[in-house]
Amino acid sequence: MIIMPKDDQVPGPQDYVDHLNLIPHPEGGFYKETYRGNDTVELASFEGPRNVCTGIYYLLQHGHFSAFHRIKSDEMWHFYDGTDLSVYVIYPDALLRVIKLGRNIKEGEVLQAVVPAGCWFASRVEQEEGFALAGCTVAPGFDFQDFEMAGRKALVKEYPQHKTLITQLTRA
């Protein structure tokens, strides 16, 4: 039996921040690491060993954004609650893909999606007063040593066809 909460019991973004102990993320939004596998791997494309897998909660609200960045691992996004989240992915060949992470599958939203290693990506909540609670699973596991925040000028120079979006989703 599923018990639906009353409207005043529906969690909002601050409820998630408080109850999940989320903290500000350097790229924007809030997060908390929830899993870091004990096993490690050593791969030629990484400096030193990496945990096999890591996972986080990630929350973003309308009016804020996750700035363009890239990591050396695949990152799988999982939608949990709130409104849809737009994840913008720029592939090395300049292809731009917009992933709509959300529960409205009839409108093309997906519950899970993968951002391939090495792609630049950013995200934002388009719906006014909306928020999205998601999870991210990274394999090999996330390490800030493998994280690169985009510089606006350099990214625009590399992908001038996406200048407007890059300007919106980077910090000077």
C-alpha positions as CSV (number, residue, x, y, z in Angstrom):
1,M,0.0,0.0,0.0
2,I,1.3,3.4,-1.0
3,I,0.5,6.3,1.4
4,M,0.6,9.7,-0.4
5,P,1.7,12.6,1.8
6,K,-0.6,15.5,2.4
7,D,0.4,18.7,0.5
8,D,1.9,20.3,3.6
9,Q,4.1,17.1,3.9
10,V,5.5,17.2,0.4
11,P,9.2,17.9,0.8
12,G,10.6,21.1,-0.8
13,P,14.2,21.9,-1.6
14,Q,15.2,23.2,1.8
15,D,13.7,20.0,3.4
16,Y,16.1,17.9,1.3
17,V,19.1,20.2,2.0
18,D,18.4,19.9,5.7
19,H,17.4,16.2,6.0
20,L,20.0,14.8,3.6
21,N,22.7,17.1,5.0
22,L,23.5,18.5,1.6
23,I,26.3,21.1,1.2
24,P,27.1,23.6,-1.5
25,H,28.9,22.1,-4.6
26,P,31.7,24.0,-6.3
27,E,29.9,23.8,-9.7
28,G,26.6,25.1,-8.2
29,G,23.7,23.4,-6.3
30,F,24.0,21.1,-3.3
31,Y,25.3,17.6,-2.8
32,K,26.3,14.9,-0.5
33,E,28.4,11.8,-1.2
34,T,26.3,8.7,-0.3
35,Y,28.6,6.0,-1.5
36,R,32.3,5.4,-2.2
37,G,33.1,1.8,-3.0
38,N,36.0,0.2,-1.0
39,D,37.6,-1.5,-4.0
40,T,39.9,0.5,-6.2
41,V,41.2,0.3,-9.8
42,E,44.3,1.7,-11.5
43,L,43.8,2.8,-15.1
44,A,46.3,4.4,-17.4
45,S,44.0,7.5,-18.0
46,F,44.0,8.3,-14.2
47,E,46.8,9.4,-11.9
48,G,46.7,6.9,-9.1
49,P,44.0,4.5,-8.0
50,R,40.3,5.4,-8.1
51,N,37.4,3.9,-6.2
52,V,35.5,1.6,-8.5
53,C,32.3,3.6,-8.0
54,T,30.9,6.7,-6.1
55,G,27.4,8.1,-5.7
56,I,25.9,11.4,-4.6
57,Y,22.6,13.2,-4.0
58,Y,22.5,16.4,-6.1
59,L,19.9,19.2,-5.7
60,L,19.5,22.2,-8.0
61,Q,16.9,25.0,-7.8
62,H,15.6,27.4,-10.5
63,G,17.7,30.5,-10.8
64,H,20.9,28.6,-10.1
65,F,22.9,26.3,-12.4
66,S,25.6,23.7,-12.4
67,A,28.4,25.3,-14.4
68,F,30.0,23.6,-17.4
69,H,32.6,21.1,-16.2
70,R,33.9,17.7,-17.2
71,I,35.3,14.7,-15.5
72,K,37.3,11.7,-16.6
73,S,34.6,9.1,-15.9
74,D,31.1,8.3,-17.1
75,E,28.5,9.9,-14.9
76,M,25.0,8.4,-14.7
77,W,22.2,10.7,-13.5
78,H,19.1,9.5,-11.7
79,F,16.0,11.6,-11.2
80,Y,14.4,11.4,-7.7
81,D,12.0,14.3,-7.1
82,G,10.9,17.8,-8.1
83,T,10.6,19.3,-11.6
84,D,12.6,18.3,-14.7
85,L,16.3,19.1,-14.9
86,S,18.0,20.1,-18.2
87,V,21.4,18.6,-18.6
88,Y,23.4,20.1,-21.5
89,V,26.2,18.0,-22.9
90,I,28.8,19.2,-25.4
91,Y,30.6,16.3,-27.0
92,P,34.2,16.6,-28.3
93,D,32.9,16.8,-31.9
94,A,30.8,19.9,-30.8
95,L,27.4,18.0,-30.8
96,L,25.1,19.5,-28.2
97,R,22.6,17.1,-26.5
98,V,20.0,18.3,-24.1
99,I,18.9,15.6,-21.7
100,K,15.6,16.2,-19.9
101,L,15.9,14.4,-16.6
102,G,12.4,13.9,-15.0
103,R,9.4,11.7,-14.6
104,N,7.3,12.9,-17.5
105,I,8.3,10.1,-19.9
106,K,5.4,10.9,-22.3
107,E,7.1,14.3,-22.9
108,G,10.5,12.7,-23.5
109,E,11.9,13.1,-20.0
110,V,14.1,10.2,-18.7
111,L,14.7,8.8,-15.3
112,Q,18.3,8.0,-16.0
113,A,20.9,9.2,-18.4
114,V,24.7,9.0,-18.9
115,V,27.1,11.8,-19.5
116,P,30.1,10.2,-21.2
117,A,33.6,10.8,-19.8
118,G,35.3,13.8,-21.2
119,C,32.2,15.7,-22.3
120,W,31.5,19.2,-21.1
121,F,28.2,19.4,-19.2
122,A,26.1,21.8,-17.2
123,S,22.5,21.7,-15.9
124,R,19.7,23.9,-14.7
125,V,16.0,23.8,-13.7
126,E,13.9,25.6,-16.3
127,Q,10.6,25.8,-14.4
128,E,10.2,28.9,-12.3
129,E,10.3,28.1,-8.6
130,G,11.2,24.5,-9.5
131,F,13.9,22.2,-8.1
132,A,15.3,18.9,-9.0
133,L,16.7,16.2,-6.6
134,A,18.9,13.8,-8.6
135,G,21.6,11.3,-7.9
136,C,24.9,10.8,-9.8
137,T,26.8,7.6,-10.0
138,V,30.4,7.9,-11.3
139,A,32.5,5.0,-12.4
140,P,35.5,4.9,-12.0
141,G,34.6,6.8,-8.9
142,F,34.7,10.6,-8.7
143,D,37.8,12.4,-7.5
144,F,38.2,16.2,-7.5
145,Q,41.6,15.6,-9.2
146,D,39.6,14.5,-12.3
147,F,37.2,17.5,-12.2
148,E,37.7,20.5,-14.6
149,M,35.6,23.6,-14.4
150,A,35.2,25.3,-17.8
151,G,36.7,28.7,-18.4
152,R,34.1,30.7,-20.3
153,K,36.5,32.2,-22.9
154,A,38.3,28.9,-23.6
155,L,35.1,27.0,-24.0
156,V,33.5,29.6,-26.3
157,K,36.7,29.6,-28.4
158,E,36.5,25.8,-28.7
159,Y,32.7,25.7,-29.4
160,P,31.7,29.1,-30.7
161,Q,28.4,27.7,-32.1
162,H,27.3,27.3,-28.4
163,K,28.4,30.7,-27.2
164,T,25.0,31.8,-25.8
165,L,24.5,28.6,-23.8
166,I,28.2,28.6,-22.6
167,T,27.8,32.3,-21.5
168,Q,24.7,31.4,-19.5
169,L,26.1,28.4,-17.8
170,T,29.7,29.4,-16.9
171,R,31.0,31.7,-14.3
172,A,33.3,34.5,-15.5
